[in-house]
Amino acid sequence: GQNIDQPTEMTATEGAIVQINCTYQTSGFNGLFWYQQHAGEAPTFLSYNVLDGLEEKGRFSSFLSRSKGYSYLLLKELQMKDSASYLCAVMDSNYQLIWGAGTKLIIKP
Amino acid sequence: GAVVSQHPSWVICKSGTSVKIECRSLDFQATTMFWYRQFPKQSLMLMATSNEGSKATYEQGVEKDKFLINHASLTLSTLTVTSAHPEDSSFYICSAKSPLAGDTDTQYFGPGTRLTVL
């Protein structure tokens, strides 16, 4: 079967760095997405990786290793507004998005 | 660019009535739109894929006669929840693929519609 694993919840301190991991087992691979979702709101797109390596976008970076079926989202200089759920999603060989359950990130002052 | 809107933002209805939710791509044409539902503290669940000018493709377990999807134009898809019941209360979110150069697979989400059925 297809499976996306990410931690249920993480806690970090304002100003610090946090890494949210995502491992996947899917039938085929056509890219991995990270979305941010604040409580009660729809997801917003953060990043897309299809090749191995690190993609940096401001305070957020996303890394992919296809051979390991592994990705992480790195958030630097954490702000209180970064408190949200972070969803990992993989596009399989049929171009269907397989969603992880999301990681709830709690930022403490 | 790639802005998706939904209307209404929230709706409360009586059991047995039907509710229509609109999803619009505001600054691009979307040949494919997706409808999701999300229960509290759970991840997104894809309900159906909506292609302009053709019938929607429903995921297993989603009743096509209960959740009517119409994608009549390149900028509008509608989801109608027919004969709604309290168990249909959920957060319904649409998304669309933006055909911007080099970005054909990213889905952009509407703000969502919170449906409460009494």
Interface residues (C-beta under 8 A of the other chain):
Chain A: N30 G31 F33 Y35 G40 E41 A42 P43 T44 F45 Y48 L87 M91 Y95 Q96 L97 W99 G100 A101 G102
Chain B: Q42 S43 L44 L46 F91 I93 D103 D105 T106 Q107 Y108 F109 G110 P111 G112 R114
